[in-house]
Amino acid sequence: TEGEGRSRKTVLIQGERTFYASAPEKERYRALVTDEYKYIYYQQGGKEALFHIETDPYEMKNLVGQNEYKEVCRNLNKQLIQQLRGINDNFAEQF
């Protein structure tokens, strides 16, 4: 119907988090969330994380590095870079 919003296939998240109040080191990241996965790329050290949303809603098991998820990570990484470049986010140059 007219006036209804389009459903999104992905959601882009950007953020910073501070680890300890005594040593406030901020870690910048960008994340891409799909119906099935949450993929996170951290600026410092180029670390990645991948979580299966349905089976691991509390994000306890990082799937990065497991052979059966390598292609998923590669595809989500490419999608993330495309979206960041599409909004002129210079974070994409970190990859």
Secondary structure, DSSP 8 states (H G I E B T S, - for coil): -TT-----S-EEEEEEEE--SSS--EEEEEEEE-SSEEEEEESGGG-EEEEETTT-TT--S--TT-GGGHHHHHHHHHHHHHHHHHTT-GGGGG-
